[in-house]
Amino acid sequence: MTAELVRGQNHALGRTRVEIRITAVGPVVAAVTLGDAQGRLPGTEAVAHPGAPRRTGIEVPRQAAVEHRLAVDLGALSDAVHRVSVLLALPTGIGALTTFGAAAPPSVRVTDLDGTGLAGYTLTGLGAESAVVAVELYRRAGAWKVRAVGQGYADGLAALLRDQGLPQAAELAAEIEEAVGRGHARAVPAPAPAAASRPGGHACPQHPAPDTATPSVGAPVDYRHPKRRATPAPATPTPPVGAPGAPASPASPPAPSLPVAGDAAGWSMEERLYNQVWGMFEDLTRSVAAYRSASDFAESRLEQELDTALSDPRNRLGTAADAARTAARDKHAALVTRARAALDRDLAQLAAESEVVEPALPPAFARWDSPVWQAHRSAQERPMALRLGELHLPEVRDLRIPMLVRLPLERGLWIDCGPDAYAWRGPDPDRAYARRELGSALTDGPPDEAELRRLSLETAVALAARMLAVHPAGEFAVQVIDPGGTALPALAPLLETGVLPAAPVPGAQGVATVLEGLTRRVDLVQMAVRSRAADALPPDVDTADQLLIVHDFPHGFDDRAVTRLRYLADEGPAVGVHLLMVADRAQAREYGPVLDPLWRSLLRITPVPDAHLADPWVGHAWTYEPPLAPRGSQVVRQVLGRVAEARREHRS
């Protein structure tokens, strides 16, 4: 799956021949610079641009367009080239955009030659800039990596090239503008049906128009995941022949195909469903981003037009002023209505896809109320991902996207049970959902501390049960630290089924014993891996993956225990030891900055719906809902019973 980067983040490429695919709202100019170790350019020959589209190992398009494909062969570059920077600039006199901040942000994707995504970056946060260094490919220890840069320049392409040390920056920028203008004059507009061949009038990002055709300004942008086929909206029934509005002939075009579960790239159905779910997540992200951008633009334009209409005191009264204000508001309403209609169209497609995808998900991806859990038996191999809950945005609360994380977990989890950990904001449908589905005793006010702790422990047990159920028998185990002994009611499903062999030992002694055993396991397995001597591990070392649930922190923890806890959080995931904290962040602050790295390294989730998770593309605040079973359901206990039975069969 494509690694989605944020500004400053890097990612290993693992290959030297790649494509760089660029998508923007309006026409942009794409260029590439070849710099030394400091990013400096020796001369104009180190720049591939529309006037000189081919350099050794690099080829860029000749024109400005809304979509580009750049070919890069890193192996063909000279040893003096250490940085390959991808530049985007807004052309003059071609598109309506003069700054990148006036529209939805462009996105850059680094792909394999067959289109398989390697890394992606959406250039959010741009404002008055008209040129930007989007990403750079750079050498590090003999290997190539990609870094998300997003460095913009309000003074345009000349300032960007000058910043890279090119003495002839102004002359080259003028040459590029002239080449883009010549290419635009020769361009043949793309036929209208090509942009409307996909449902909703979107162009297909997998098959962009050739660079010899400049798309028309204002053409719709496809925000959908590039590795999935389109999901058309349900077809409208055709009236009988002879009825009003019916076709003159019985022959009619076939109805659009319905969405299909697993309609994404992948070697197995599990991988295809995983990619499809994340494709839906990205589609919803980009559709809502486009709607919000259009709404913000409409608000900004309304303010400007009202300011203009009222700037002259002589025109503030009378019919002319009223007419100007009415016209401005009508334009605003038309823009917002058009944006909402586009969003509703995309949401209808995603909702139709969700209806067929959700029932087809395997246990690791499915909700607890899915029928797939009723027939679940011990897994034969570990799945590629696990469902941690659901995500949705305020524009569409009914469409919930599964939150999937890859296995084994690369980072631990922190379930924040503190009453001040999130903002509980007035009447909200999320609260009604929590009362109805989670069995919570929430009132119109914020939940009390005892209620949050109960839900936090239930969430921890539900996640532990899910992890146990999706791993093969004997390959996953759970340990619990509970110094105060207050977690026993919530741990009952684990204890009564025998999945957790014994109740956790209370007090500081119980904390030290568990942490010492897991620290020893991590040290021994690390040494065995480095020495390639896995068979030499002592017989008392449990090689099964371990989930450590830490409750009632920091009670019972001294400085030595905190140090071991941080060690497990940092070194444990690589050798199969994973951390699940159930703690109040405010209470943990008594340790000061020593716990800040631990807090930052863990993924924070909440026991009740809360809008606190941000996506890496545009930073939407997604509402996260925990993976609790429906009220009164015994599915978690039943699943744990089957896990215990599979363990007994495995040992025998």
Secondary structure, DSSP 8 states (H G I E B T S, - for coil): --EEE-TT-EEE---SEEEEEEEEEEEEEEEEEEE-TT----SGGGEEBTTB-EETTEE--SS-EEEEEEEEEGGGS-TT--EEEEEEE--SSSSS-SSGGGSS--EEEEE-TTS-EEEEEE-TT--S-SEEEEEEEEEETTEEEEEEEEEEETT-HHHHHHHTT-TTHHHHHHHHHHHHHHHHHH-----HHHHTSSGGG---TTS---TTS---TT-----S-TTB------------TTSTT--SSS----------TT-B--SSHHHHHHHHHHHHHHHHHHHHHHHHHHHHHHHHHHHHHHHHHHSSGGGSSSHHHHHHHHHHHHHHHHHHHHHHHHHHHHHHHHHHHHHHHGGG--TTTS-TTSGGGTT---BSS--SEEEEEEEEETTEEEEEEEEEEESS-SS-EEEE--TTSS---SS-HHHHHHHHHH-----SS---HHHHHHHHHHHHHHHHHHHHHHSBTTSEEEEEE-TTS--HHHHHHHHHTTSS-S----HHHHHHHHHHHHHHHHHHHHHHHHHT-GGGS-TT---SEEEEEEEEETTT--HHHHHHHHHHHHHSGGGTEEEEEEE-HHHHGGGGGGGHHHHHHSEEE-SS-EEEEE-TTT--EEEEE-----TT--HHHHHHHHHHHHHHHHH-
